Amino acid sequence: MIGSPLATFTNRALVAGEQAAIASFTEQWLANRRLAENTRDAYRRDVGMWTRWCAERDVNPLRATFLHVNDWARAMEEPHPRTGRPAAPATVARRISAVASWYDFLAKLGAVAVNPAKIADRPRVDRDYSPTLGFSAAEATAMLAAAAAGDRWLGPAAPAIAAVLVDLGIRVSDLCSLDVEHLGHHEGHRVVQLLQMKGGKRRTRSMPPAVAKWVDAYLEYRAGQAGIPVGQLAGPLFVTPAGDRVDRKEVARFVRRLAKAAGMPNWQKISPHSFRHAWNTIARANGANLEDRQHALGHADPRTTQRYDRDRDSLDRDPSWLVAAATSG
């Protein structure tokens, strides 16, 4: 526990022992939040970025004011020395929100009197905008064909991974955390149980026959390689040829290879998250209602689902056409 070190902080910069206390406190704060592991990691990075910024300027974060937080935000809005690009407004706002939550916890422990991040100036963020690129149904079909043709890095897992990403639109973190035990059958459906979704929610998703075909073929291959019945397989569902669980970075490289093989001009910008946007757009275009799409994607707010619809601004969907048809003589 860090109650004692926190109580002794002064206006000077943190010394080594106090920095360790701050790190320990941050872990306590994260442990008290019901967060998905990836969100927890992101918050840890955000707070670490803030405390490093303070250390570089000889600022004690427990004595920082909203003016310091504003200065930090302005620094993030400048071109980054390594990338040459500033942080996006949504990124800046997210980092400040994480730090504000961190200070709220500090305030509950009596370590700070005021939360400086809560009253800091945050950038305006268009809640309807997302920088993630999507793609069309035709491009998705081309990527599935590219995966079926083989991938030297992921081997036999490639077609099954591509099918799950394209036709289920699940988060890459969910895909990487899947175990064989998460597959099953229910009400005549081949299903997959997603246990690691954001916010700790659980979803049972039905796998269409095209997806189940690739997944079951992959399981048959794995069982054949191990010399055991499929029913005895256990552990990670998707593994590399070396037998390691696939990770987010490997999947990110894989989807860029698929996009390139499919001839997509913006293949470098396609990410695993692009598949969720594409899934939502294709599902909406083919008649899936908002409630069902929101449930399948695991969104708490339907506005998030709507933001994932890459064709929401299409002029062909302007309701004025329906009104004109109903009112024409």
N, C-alpha and C positions, 0 to 999 in steps of 0.2 A: 504494500500500500504506500501511497505517496503523500498522505496528508501532512506529515511533518515537514518534508522539503518544500511543499507548496506554501506552507505558512511562513517560511523564512525568506521568500524571494523579496528582493529589493528592486530598485530602479536600474541597477547595473545589469549588464548582459549576463546571460546564464553561464555558469561554470560547468565543467564536465559532469559533476554529480547531479546538478540540477537538470541538465539536458537529458540525462538518463531517466530522471524522474518524470520529465515531460513525456518521453517516449513510453514509459510505463503507464502513465496516465492515459495516453492516447489508446493504448491497448485495452485499458479498462473501459474507456468510453465506447470503443467499438464492440466490446463484449456485451455491453448493455443495450446495443441496438440490434433489432431483428433485421439483419441484412443478409443478402446473398453474398457469397464469398467474394465474387468479383466486385460488387459494390463496396464491400469492406476494404478491399485492396485499393480501390480508387480513392476512397475517403482518406485512407492512410497516406497515400501519395499526396493528396491535396493539402492535408495538414502538415506533412513533412516539407512541402514546398514553402508553405507560409512560415514555418519556424526557421527554415534555412534562410529565407529572405530576411527575417528579423535578425538572425545571427550575423549575417553579412553587414548589417547596418548598426550593429551594437544596440539593438532594441530588445528589451525583455518582452516577450509576447504577453506576459501577464500584466504588463503596464502599457501595452499598446493602446492607441486610441483609434477612433474611426478614421482619422487623418492618415494613420499608417496603413490601414487597410485600403484606403483610397489610393495611396501611393503605390501599393502592391498591385492593385488592379490596373493602374495606368502603366506600370512596368510590363504587365502581361500583354497589354494592348500594343506594345512596341514590337517591331520585328525581332524574332528570337535569334540570338547570335549563331546558332547552329543551323536552323531551318530557313532563316530569313523571312519567316512568316509570323504575324502576331497570333495570339490565341483568339479563337472565335468568341464572340460575345456570350454564346451559350456555355462555353467552357469556363470563361471567367466567372459567370454567374454561378455555375455549379461549384467551383472551387470556393467562392465566398460563402455559399450556402453550407458547404461542408465545415468550413471554419466556424461559421455561426453556430452550428450544432455543437461543435467542440467546445466553444465558449459557453454555451448554455449549460453543458455538463459541468464546466468549471464553476459557473455561478452557483449551481446547486450544491457544490462542495464548499462554497464560500471562498474560493481562491480569487475570484474577480467580482467586482461590484457591478460592472456594466459590461454588456456584450458589445464590443466595438464593431464586430462584423454585422450585427443586426441593423445598425443605423448607418452603415457605410453605403456609398453610392454604387449601385449595381447597374451594369449595362442593360439597356432595353433588349429583350429577346423576343423575336417573333415566334410565338408558340406553335404557329401553323407551318413553320419552315423546318426542313430537315436537310442537311447537306448530303445525306446518304444517297448514293445513286441506286436506282432500281434498274429493271430491265424488262423486256417484253416476254410474252409467252413463247414466241418464236425463238428468242435468244435462250430462254430456259431450256427449250427442247434441244437446241444445238449444244448446250453445255452438258445435258444428260447424255447425248450421243458421244461427246468427247470423253466423258467419264467411262462410258461403256467400252470405248476403244482401248482403255488402259491408262494407268499412271504409274510410272516407274518408282515413285517415292512412296505412294500409299498402296500400290499393288491391288490385290483383289478387294480391298475395302473401298476403293474409289467409287464404283457405281452405286454402292449402298449409301455411302455418305452423301453423294450428290443427290440421290433420290430423296433422302430424308430432308436435306436442306431445301430443295426445290419444292417438293410436294407437301411438306409439313410446315416449313417456315419457322423452325424452332431456333432458339438462341444457340449460338456456337458453344456457350458454356454448358447448356443442357446436353448438346450433342456429345461433347467431350466427356461429360460425367456419366453417360449412360453405361450401365452394366447389362450383361446378358439377362440377369434376373429381372430387369425392368420391362422385358417383353412378355407378352401373354396373349390370351384370347378372352373376349368378353362379348356376350350378346351377338355372337356370330362374326365379330370383328377381330382382326389381328390388331393388337393394341400395343402402345408403348406408354409406360408410366414415366412422366417427367417429374423428378423429385427435387430438382435444384432450381426451379424457376424463381425469378426475381420476386422478392417479398416473401419467400418461403411457401408460396402457393403450390398446390399439386394439381396436375392436369393429366387425365387419361385421354390420349389422342388415338383416333382410329387411323391405321395405316392403310391407304388404298392398295388394291392388289398389285399395282405397278411397284409400289414401295416395298410391300411385303415380299414380292418376288426376289428383289435384289438383296434384301436383308437376309431372307432365308437361304438364298444361294450362298451368300457369304458365310453364314453359320455352317452350312454343309461343308464348305471348303475348310473352315477352321477345324471342324470336327475331324475331317479326313486327314488333315495335317497332323493332328494330335493323336489320331488312331483311337478315337472314342466316339460314342454316340453323341448326337447333337444335344440330347438332354443332359449330358454331363458337363457341357461347357459352362464356365463361370468366369466372373471377373469382367474387365472392361469389354464393352461391346465392340468398339472400333480400335484396332491396334495397328501399329506400323508393321512392315515386314520383319522388323527386329523383335516384335512382340510387345512393344511399349504402348501404353495408352496414347492415343492421338491427343495433341494439345492445340490450343487456339492458334498459335503461330503457324503450325503445320497446316491447319485447315485454311488459314488466311492465304498462305502461299498456294495451296491447292486450288482455291476458287479463282485466283488470278490466272493460274495455268489454264483452267477450264474456260475462262472468259477469253483468254488469248486464243485458245484453240478454236473457240466458237466464232472467231473473227470480229469480236466486239471492239470498236475503235477506242473505247475508254477502259480497256481491260485492266489497266494499272490501278484504277480507282474502285474496282469492284471488291467488296469486302464480304465476309460472311453475313454481316447485317443487311447487306443489299438484298439477300434472299428473303428476308422478312418483309421488306418493302415490296418486292416483286410478288411474293405470295399474296399479300393483302390486296394489291392492285389487280392481280389476275383473278382472285377469288371474287372481288367486288364486280369486276367486269362480267363475270359468269353467273351473277345472281345471288351470291352469298350476302346475307344482310349484315348490318353493322354489329348487332348483338352477337351473332355466331362468330364473326371474325374477331371481335374483341375477346371473347371467351377462349377461342383457340390460341390466340397470340399471348394470352395471359396479361392483358392490359387492365389496370385498375380504372383507368379513365378512357372513355370512348374517344376523347379528343386526340389521344395518342394514336389510336387506331386510324382515325381520319387523317392524321398527319402522315401516316405511312402510305396512304393512297396517292401514288405518283400521278394519277390522272384526275385528281379532284378538281383541277382548274380547267379541264377540257371544255371548250365551248360547245361540243356536241352534247354535253350533259346539262346545259343551261335549261332549267325548268320552264323558261319562257316559251320554249317550243311546245311543251305540253299544254300550257295555258292557251297559246295561240290556236292550237288544234281544237281545244275544247270550246273556244269562243268564236271560231270562224263560222261564217254563215253557210 
